[in-house]
Every structure is written in C-alpha cells, then in structure tokens.
C-alpha cells in the first residue's frame, strides 16, 4: 500500500499564451501573473527535477499586434516530457498540436481529436474529449496540456499548447526551471495602502485594484492587483484577480536571465 504524500505547500503553476505564467500561490491563496517575452524557435527549460522528470517547450513566432510592433509574440507549439521510471528505463512524451507520442518500451501515438489512453512503465497518458492531455508520472506528479485550436483563427488567435502543473507534491525540493522553481516558492505579498498616484485608478484593459510588495527570499518588488481573464483548467476562461509583476522586474523575479532557460534541443 503506497504511503500518503505529505501535505506540502505546493503551488499550482502554468504557462499558456504569449507565454503567460500564472502561479497559484498556495500559501496565500492568490494568483501571481507575469509574461516572458521569448524568441521564436527557442527551446525553454520549463521544469527540471533531477530525481524524476524534465520538461522543455519549443516557441513559435507570431505576428505582432497592430500598434505594438516592437513587442514579441510567441507561443508553444511543441512540448517534451522525459521521465525517469527506474529499472524499466526512461520514457519520453512528445506533444504537438496534432498528436501525443509516448516512447519507452515501445511507441504509441494518440491523436488529439479522439479519446485515448496508454500506460507505459507506470506513466499514464490520457487524451480526453476536451482536447486536453493528462499525464500521470507518479504519485503526486500530474501535468495537464491543453491544445488550443480556433474555429476562425486570426493572427491574434494561433493554435498553441498550454502546460499546467496540476499536482507537484511529488516533485523534489531541487526542482528548477521557468515553472519548476515556483513549485514550493515561499512568496509573500503585502498590500500597500498608502501608495496612491495618478495611475492608481486609471482604467485601461485591466483595472488596478490594489498595489503591493512581493517578497521572495532577499528580493522584493512592486506588483499590482488586476482583474484578468485566466485559463487554469479544461473549463472556459474566467475572470479572476491576479498580482501582476511588471515587465521590468521579471528577470529579478526569476533570479536568472532569459538566456539561462534556453537549451539546445527538445
């Protein structure tokens, strides 16, 4: 009988869109949002657990929005997940916009437009009718990949993949990567009530609801609470408040430069 997992303060982490990051901070029950401007054809290390798994994502370029031509737009069009399964050897899962390929002791291909499931070496991969894929690596390690397709695609709505760590309790404390480093991050946010300026009540696309200071280890930086449209499950997008990290502070939040997450291959 397997031992129950300890109740750790594990955050739910996801990357979806341009690419947009959302960290559901378990300790304070709030969302943290930020965007990383990647480069087309870069491969990013999303998660690296030396004891269990590694995830990489390939970025595809997209046209810039009208009026903001200097802002890069990129989306994930391919993800790879490699898992250490002990004596039975490693397993590799490759996800594209068309199919999921599972390679280990054999090779299986699951089209994304129909239901299907395969279990190899203790790893279960399931494609369901919501155009999503659930990946169970081990007890306490579960990922979700969403396949975003549009009936009437435009240059602002390109097909892409979203990657979600839905259960990371089984990941080791040494887990790193763009997403992995937030898995057990001890992040605190303090609301700043006496900071009011001209921009505080200005409404554009999102309304600033509050200002705060984010603290993580020795670092602290300003954040703003905004009303955002979030996609954090197979359900439809929904509105929710999110603490947004300004673009100028993202490298300090990550603790590393963008280039340090770029790897040579999938």
Order of alpha helices (4+ residues) and beta strands (2+ residues): beta-beta-beta-beta-beta-beta-beta-beta-beta-beta-beta-beta-beta-beta-beta-beta-beta-beta-alpha-beta
